[in-house]
Amino acid sequence: MRAITGSGGGLFGNNGFVRDNMPLHDLTGGNTWVPQIIPLHPDYAPLFSQVVDSIDGKEYTRGDYLANGVERARQMLRNAARLEVAASGAELTVTVYNDSGHKLPTGYVEGRRMWLQVEGYDQHCNLIYTSGAYDATTATLDGYHTDPSLKVYESKQGLTQEWANTLGLAAGPTFHFALNNLIVSDNRIPPRGYNFVAFNGRQAAPYTDGKPDPAMYADGQYWDTTTYGLPEAVAWGNVRLFYQTASKEYIEFLRDSNPNEGRNNGDILYDLWQQSGRSTPEQMTEARFGSGSCQLFLPTVNGS
């Protein structure tokens, strides 16, 4: 709850004291994508184009309020984490601090993820190292599940073998939210006050290979550190922390797993995903390492 200037409630009609550290009870969360697709949905679009308010001569639609919610969500994301980076020779150390009041990321786990993107440049401004690159045209996170240097924070659920046999499905990680009965893995960063025994008692502990993992985070730890081995020629670089509401893998699962024939909700969701930037990742924060910089010039358009 970030601090704002405001006044609290008082007794007998007194508005209380104006203070500059009033906690803002904003429960918007970090979802910047779903509010963008609701006004595009064929069944709801007319509703969200209607004017519902007029304030100081300016008209507001339901869509305007959803857009305001997106900006509040971005504000939440920008204040949810901090980065510390340290480069020593060919080794880069990146620490992500969780400044939220819950696991980072949190919420509905299917498709939600947070990851580190590292770019290293030589002294001539050539990009010679990358980890966590994202291709917006294909909604693909480079190296996802294949690059051991890629750090992704997420929780994966799935089906035990016995339950999968009963359902006639494959065991292991799945996006079957209502059917899953197993936490496969969970490396999300815990909040301040983390205690393994307490979290495990509420089925909220870190998980590795389907089992609670007391060694992943020490009691009281609300940060995570990743070490990268860089080419010796890297002189400087950038580290960015990204958050994404819905991965390509999740959206394609919903499209392909819908049992209804014809144009079903899975197809509609996939089309809305395509129309709205494919759940564009949000940059939460960034940090720089090394010495040096480059002035990058983008190509002109239309021959100008």
Sequence and secondary structure as in RCSB ss.txt:
>XXXX:A:sequence
MRAITGSGGGLFGNNGFVRDNMPLHDLTGGNTWVPQIIPLHPDYAPLFSQVVDSIDGKEYTRGDYLANGVERARQ
MLRNAARLEVAASGAELTVTVYNDSGHKLPTGYVEGRRMWLQVEGYDQHCNLIYTSGAYDATTATLDGYHTDPSL
KVYESKQGLTQEWANTLGLAAGPTFHFALNNLIVSDNRIPPRGYNFVAFNGRQAAPYTDGKPDPAMYADGQYWDT
TTYGLPEAVAWGNVRLFYQTASKEYIEFLRDSNPNEGRNNGDILYDLWQQSGRSTPEQMTEARFGSGSCQLFLPT
VNGS
>XXXX:A:secstr
  EEEEE   GGG    EEEEEE      S  SHHHHGGGSTTTHHHHTSEEEEETTEEEEHHHHHHHHHHHHHH
HHHTSEEEEEEEETTEEEEEEEE SSS BS S  TT EEEEEEEEE TTS EEEEES EETTTTEETTTTT TT 
 EE EEEEE HHHHHHHTS  EE   TTT  EEEEE  B  TT  HHHHHHTT S EETTEE TTSS TT  EEE
EEEE  TT  EEEEEEEEESS HHHHHHHHHH    SS HHHHHHHHHHHTTTT  EEEEEEEEES         
STT 
